Amino acid sequence: MNKSNLRLFNRSVRKIKNILNPVIDISDEYTSLLCGINAGWLERGNLYSLNYAIEHLPSGSPIIEIGSFCGLSTNLIGYYKEKHGVTNKLINCDKWEWNNSGPMGNSRISIADYLIYAQNTYMGNVQTFSGNDLPHTIKEFSDDFFRMWRAGEEVEDIFGRKTKLGGPISFAFVDGNHEYEFAKNDFLHTDEFLESGGFLLFDDSADGTEWEVSRVRDEVIATKRYEIIIKNPNYLFRKH
Ligand SMILES: C[S@@+](CC[C@H](N)C(=O)[O-])C[C@H]1O[C@@H](n2cnc3c(N)ncnc32)[C@H](O)[C@@H]1O
């Protein structure tokens, strides 16, 4: 089977699986309206997992998010925090820098322009929808973010506020670079700080996904230190 036939085959298998195991979608009026105006890549099943993790946080330690893009998941985390009266800080990172900064396809717009726009819309989106509980957003790649976390550094976030990094983490939503090496590092670094009973949600980790995150997902399972809480269809783990 050639690559494109294999892709078609995998897609069909996923569709059949979705019919047999439908994704639980807890979209409501707010989340539907938000998704209409706040750009982003959201698997609707993540709503259920985000809501679950935030409702069952083991402590008041920070929540972290890797890969914020235009702030859709950030605002959803904020929404579920408010819903459950959770006051844990949300600290997230994105550098809005990709390997490729050249033209977007055949257009006159470059990826570099696209990412400047993404950061600007991120700031507007979270100021509008999470303005009462702004996340602490650090403009760094996740490897550097975790290095600063380990060192307990005090850094300035993109809104000009001093933010102290470090200490235990209660929940990590990992949605940064999906290549194996990066996703693996995000897991190893999260694992270093995630407390017992803490949650880990990997975007694009569903069974049958073509993303390399699936290799990391299998390695998380192989540690036997994580319980699978939800597959909807992405994996939400809780650390023993
Ligand atoms: C799939 S998008 C995130 C989508 C977002 N969570 C949402 O709700 O729409 C991935 C994001 O990760 C960022 N990213 C890529 N590599 C990263 C890295 N090494 N560290 C942190 N963020 C990274 C990208 O700039 C991009 O904004």
PDBQT file of the ligand as one rigid body, heavy atoms in Angstrom, charges set to zero:
ROOT
HETATM    1  C1  LIG A 301      -1.159  23.053  17.609  1.00  0.00    +0.000 C 
HETATM    2  S1  LIG A 301      -0.661  24.642  18.054  1.00  0.00    +0.000 S 
HETATM    3  C2  LIG A 301      -1.405  24.890  19.621  1.00  0.00    +0.000 C 
HETATM    4  C3  LIG A 301      -2.892  25.036  19.499  1.00  0.00    +0.000 C 
HETATM    5  C4  LIG A 301      -3.531  25.637  20.716  1.00  0.00    +0.000 C 
HETATM    6  N1  LIG A 301      -3.319  24.858  21.905  1.00  0.00    +0.000 N 
HETATM    7  C5  LIG A 301      -5.012  25.844  20.418  1.00  0.00    +0.000 C 
HETATM    8  O1  LIG A 301      -5.842  25.632  21.301  1.00  0.00    +0.000 OA
HETATM    9  O2  LIG A 301      -5.326  26.269  19.307  1.00  0.00    +0.000 OA
HETATM   10  C6  LIG A 301       1.012  24.406  18.455  1.00  0.00    +0.000 C 
HETATM   11  C7  LIG A 301       1.681  25.640  19.026  1.00  0.00    +0.000 C 
HETATM   12  O3  LIG A 301       2.892  25.208  19.619  1.00  0.00    +0.000 OA
HETATM   13  C8  LIG A 301       3.874  26.169  19.385  1.00  0.00    +0.000 C 
HETATM   14  N2  LIG A 301       5.163  25.474  19.486  1.00  0.00    +0.000 N 
HETATM   15  C9  LIG A 301       5.841  24.793  18.521  1.00  0.00    +0.000 A 
HETATM   16  N3  LIG A 301       6.982  24.316  19.014  1.00  0.00    +0.000 NA
HETATM   17  C10 LIG A 301       7.022  24.672  20.331  1.00  0.00    +0.000 A 
HETATM   18  C11 LIG A 301       7.956  24.468  21.361  1.00  0.00    +0.000 A 
HETATM   19  N4  LIG A 301       9.092  23.783  21.170  1.00  0.00    +0.000 N 
HETATM   20  N5  LIG A 301       7.688  24.998  22.562  1.00  0.00    +0.000 NA
HETATM   21  C12 LIG A 301       6.530  25.678  22.781  1.00  0.00    +0.000 A 
HETATM   22  N6  LIG A 301       5.614  25.899  21.850  1.00  0.00    +0.000 NA
HETATM   23  C13 LIG A 301       5.858  25.412  20.621  1.00  0.00    +0.000 A 
HETATM   24  C14 LIG A 301       3.559  26.729  18.007  1.00  0.00    +0.000 C 
HETATM   25  O4  LIG A 301       4.104  28.029  17.851  1.00  0.00    +0.000 OA
HETATM   26  C15 LIG A 301       2.031  26.711  17.997  1.00  0.00    +0.000 C 
HETATM   27  O5  LIG A 301       1.510  27.940  18.374  1.00  0.00    +0.000 OA
ENDROOT
TORSDOF 0
